[in-house]
Amino acid sequence: MPAFHDRNDQAYCEDLALSTIAKDVGTPCYVYSKSSILDQCRSILAAFSTYPTLPCYAVKANSNLSILKEIFKTGFGADIVSQGEMERALRAGVDPKKIVYSGVGKRADEIASALRTGILAFNVESSAELETIASLAAERGLVAPVSLRVNPNIDARTNPKITTGLFSTKFGLVETEARALAEKVRQLPSLRLVGVGCHIGSQIVDVAPLTEAAVRMSQFAAGLRELGHQLDFIDLGGGVGIRYQAEVPPTMESYANAILGAVKSTGLKLLIEPGRVVVGNAGVLVCSVVLTKRTPEKNFLIVDGAMNDLVRPTMYDSYHEIKAAKTTHGPLQTYDVVGPICETGDYFGKDRELPACAPGDLIYLQSSGAYGSAMASNYNSRPRAPEVLVDGSNYRVIRRRETLQDLWELEL
């Protein structure tokens, strides 16, 4: 049975009605299924069990400490892009030797902190970054493990805002530069080259670009080894998509098959960085109807959630399925589902068919477990919503609702 399903004319998360949670903690609120998260982790581990593979969860997808703890208990490492994410991962119990640090703009203080922590590797994305890491490591008498992130100029066939493997983006190194930097690493005693890798984008549902990236990186790694470089791993990033509307994402088995063929020929350990695929469909955003409003052109359903709670529809023009928490069998109404923020762009969905709704009714947005709470803000001075983790018929609040005083506490 799916984690989110209808039972007795009500929407449930596992064995708990969403209406029960909403009554207790209020709305808007994020609700996550523990079993769904763990099932996804186990599915990934099983799919790659035939080859030495370390999945490093992309912390940016959802960085709640309680969720991180559940993921790291399964043996996952962490893919981080800031010192804050590193500290969250460490607090949640990740093994420091399973942390890879990505990102194009690592500050000196962030690099120094990661050096003290003793992480698995820095994913290096520029010559300037390599020089900074070398200098900071030398000052401390350390040897920094570095992996070169290559930009393979492969189109991931996804939203342009989350495509990262083209030359038009800020990410990674062209292969000629990466090869030159590998030689530079050999000349610097404060650095050790441990891997090569790439990340071509997010929400990828066609495995062909992933296979192409695996072949390219395997060939690149083989070329470096022929030059005498000793490597430990190939990092093929993450980006596997989920179903939001009509997508048909790959199974974890087909994903593994798409990339393992090329990597096995190298004998190097494989790193992958799943994020959205772990938590995306494990969470929903529950909202209450405030009122309905009709204009000459539109019928609006105004709810208490807003773009500050889930910015993806506004930012990426993305689709989230919207459902009523109470199942009815009457005629459907067509609504634009919008929030109270003073922006025309504050919407969750346009021209959606839902049962006729009244103030106080509950609706929920599916597939909100990734890049929902993680990208939330206090825009319009709105307190951020609480997060709830459901385990069977029980739940616990894993992040309390912010109070109005929380909004200005740091300004006093």
N, C-alpha and C positions, 0 to 999 in steps of 0.2 A: 504494500500500500504506500502511495506517495506520502511524504511528510505532511504536505498540505492537501487536504481533501474535504469533501462535504460528508456530513453525517447528521442525521436527524434534522435536515434542513438548515444546518449551520456549518460554517467553515471551521475546520479544526487544524491545529498544528499538532502532529502526533496524536495524543489522546486528550488534548485540551482544547476547548472551544476558544476561538479568538475573542469572542464576546466576554468570556470570563476574565481574560487577561486585560482587555480594555476597561472593564469595570473596575479592576483592581488598580491599574497603573495609569489609566487615562490614555488619551490619544493626543497627538500622534505618537506611535511607538513602533520600534523595530522588534520583530519577533523572529527568532532563529530556532531551527531544529537541530538539536545535538546529534541525533541519529543520522541525519542527512549529511552533516559535515564529516562525521566519522566514516560513513559509508563511502563517501567520495575519496577520503584519504586511503582507505583500504583498497578501493578499486584501482587507484593509481599505483600503489605499492605492488599489488598483485600483477598488474599489467606489465610492469618492468622487472618482475622478480627473476627473470631469466638472465639478467645482465646487471653488473654492479652499477647501481643508479642511486643518486641522492636527490630526492625532490626537496627543493628549498621553497617553502611557501612565500609568495609575494605578499609581504606584510601590508603593502599599500592597499590591497583589496578590502581588507577589514582588519583593523589592528586592535580590536578589543582584547584585553588581557585574557579574559576567560576563554574566548574562542582560540586565541593563540595557544593557551595551555593545552586545550584538547587536541589541537593539531600537532603540537610538538611531542605530546605523549606517544603519538603513533610512530615517531622516529624521524619526522620531517626536520629539515633545517630551515633557514630563513634567508630570503632574498630581501635586502633592505636598500633604502635610498636616502637615509638620513640618520643622524645620530639618535634622534628621537625614536625612530623605528628600531634601531639597534638596542637601545635601553629597554624598550617595550619587550622585545624578543627575549632579552636576557632575563628580565623580571618574570617572564612567562616560562622560563626554564629551558630555553634552547641551549644546545651545546655550542659554545663559541666557535668550535672548529667546524661547525656546520653553517656558518654565516658567510654569505657572499655579499659584498657591498657594491652596488651599482649606482649609476647616476653620473651626469656630465659635470656637475658643479660641486664636488666635495670640497668643503672648506678645510683649511689647515687644522683647525681645532677638531673637526670631525675625523679627519684622517688620524690625528694623534690619538684620539680616544679609541679608534678601532685597532690601532697598533698595540695599545696597552691591553686591549681585550684579547688579542691573539686570534683574529678571525681566520677563516679558511682562505679567503682571497679578496683582493680589490679587483673589480672589473674595471679596467682602465680604458678611458674613452678619448684621451688626447695625449699628445706629447707633453704638454704643460702639466697635466695631472701626474704623469709618470715622474717628471722631474721633482715635483713637490713631494710625492711619496718617498722617492729616493732620498731626498734631503732630510725629511723628518725622521725617517728610519735611521739614517746615518748618525744624526744628532743623538739618537737614543741607543746606539749600539745594537740595533735590531736589523733583521733581514725581513723585508716585507714580501709576502707572497702576492704576486700579481698575475692576473689573467687579462689577455688582450681581447677587448670586445670589438669584433669586426662588424662593419656595416657592409653587408653583402649586396646591397642594392636589389633586394628581392621584394616584389610587391606582395604584401600579405593579403590583398583583396579584402580589406576591411575599411572601417571608417578612417578617413584621412587624418583625423585628430589623434588616432591611436595607432597609426602606422609608424614604425620606428626603424625599419630596415632599408629605407631609401636614402639616396645621397642628398635629397632635399630636406632631410631632418637633421636635428642636432646631434644624433646619437652615433657612437661608434667610430671606428677607424677604417679607412679604405685599406685593402689588403697590402698594397705596397708600403703604406705607412706602418701598418702593423708589423710587417716583416722587418722594416728598419728598426722599429722600437724593440723587437725581439733581440736584435743584435746589440742594441744599446743596453738592454737589461743584462746581457752577458758580461758587459764591461763594468757594471756597477755592483760592487760587493754588498750593497744594502738592499738589493732586490733579488728575487728568485722568480723565474717564470714557471708558473704551475699549471696554466691552462690557456685555452683560447675559447672564444664563444661568440654568440650573437643573440639578438632578440629582435624579431622582425615585426612584431605588432601584437595587438590584443584582439580578442573576440574573433579568432580565426576559426572558421568552420570547414575549410577546404584543406586537407592535409598535404596537397601537392606542394605549396610553398614551404611547408615544414620539412618535407623530404628533400627539396632542393637545398634548403639551408643546411640540413644534416650532411648532405653530400659535399657541399662546398666547404664546410668547416672541417670535415674529416680529411678532405684533400689538403686543406691549409695546414692542419696539424701534422699530417704526414710530411709535408714539405719542410716544416720547421724541424722535425725530428731528423730528417735527412741532413740538415745543416748542423746537427749535433745538439739541438735543444732538448732538454728533458722535460716532458710534460706529464702531469698527473691526470688531467681531465679535459673533457670538452663540455662546455656549457651551452645548451641550445635554448636557453630562455624559457618563456612560458607562452601564454597567449591563446591557448585552446579555448574556444568559445562555448557558450551555453545556449539553450533555447530561450529566447525572449518571446518570439512570435511564431514564425514558421520556419526558423532555421533548423537544419538537421546537422547538429554538431557530431564530430567523430566520437565513437566509443573510446575508452581508454586503451582498449586492446588495439584498435585500428591506429590510434595515435602512436602507441609504442611500436607497432609494426612499421609505421611510416618512417621512423627515424633510426630504429635500432639496426636495420640492415647496414646502413652506412657506418655507424659508429662502431659496430662490432669489429670491423676490419682494422680499426686502429688499436684495439685492446685497451684504450683509455677509459677511465671511469666516466660515466655520464652524469651531468647535472641538468636538471630541469627546474623551472620556476613557475609552477602552477599557482594561480591566485583565484581569479574569477570562477574557474571550474570547480574549485573546492567549496566556495561559500555562496556563489551567486544565487543559485536556486534553493539555498538553504534558509533564505530569509525573506520576509515580507514587511511592508510598511503599512500599518493599520491606521486609518483616519476616520474621523467622524464627520458626518455631513453637517455643515453649519446652516446652509439655506440653499434654495434653488432660485435662479433668476433667468427670466426670459427677455431677450431683445428681439427686434425685428428679424435678426439673422441667426441667432444662436440661443440654445437652451443650456445654461450653465449650472453645473453642480459644484458648489463651493464647499470645500472641505477644510479641515483645520491643519492638514499637512500642507507643505509648500515647497518651493524650489530650494529653500535652505535645508530641507530634510532629504530631498532627492533631486539633485541637480541634473541628472543624466538626460531627461527629456529636453530640458532647456539648453544644455551645453552641447549635446550630441544629436539632438533630434531623435532620441532613441525611444523604443517602444517598450512599455511595461504593460502586461495584461492587468486589467482592473476588474475586480469582482466584488459583488456584494457579499458581506459576511453572513447574511441570512438569505437562504435560498427561497425564492418565490417563483410561482409559475404563471404570473399574470403577464400582461403586455409589457414590452420593453420600451424605454424612452431613450432618445439619443441626446447625449450630453457632451459638452466640453467639460472635463474634470479639471478644476483649477483651484489654486490656493488663494490666501488673503493678501499676499505680498503685492506691493505697488509696482508691478511690472507686468506688461502684457505677456511677457515670456514666462510668467509663473503658471505653468500648466503641467498636468501629468498625462493627459491624453485628450485627443480631439475626436469628436464624432464617435463616441463610444456608446454602445448599447448596454444599458443597465436597467434593472427593475426600477420602477418609479420610486424615488427616494424622498424621505422626509427628514427634517432636522433630527439629529441624534442617531440616525442609521449609520452602520459601519460599512466601510468599503476597505479593500486592501489591494496593494500593488504587489504583484508577484515579482520574483527575481530581483529583490532589493537587498540581498545579502552582501553583494559586492559593490563598492563605490556608492553606497548609500550613506550610512553613518560616517564612513571614512572621509567623505567629501562635504559633510554637513557644515553649516556656518550659522552665525548669529545675525545674518542679514535681517534688517528691519527690527533689530533688537528682539529677536525671538529666541527664547531658551531652547537649547537642543533637546531632542526627544530621548526618552530612556530606551535602553536595550534589554531584551528579555531572552533568556535561553531556556527552551523547553526540553525536558527529558521525560518522555512518556506522558504521564498525567500530572507531572509537577513542573514548576518553573521557578526561576530565580531572576531577579533584576541584576544584570551584570554591568549596567551603568545607569545611575539614577537620573531622573529628569533634572535639568538645570533649573535653578530658581531665578527669579528676576534679580535678586541681589548678586548671584553669580556673574551676571552680565557686566557689572561695573566693579566687582571686587578688586580686580587688578588695576583699576584706575584711581583708587582712593589713595 
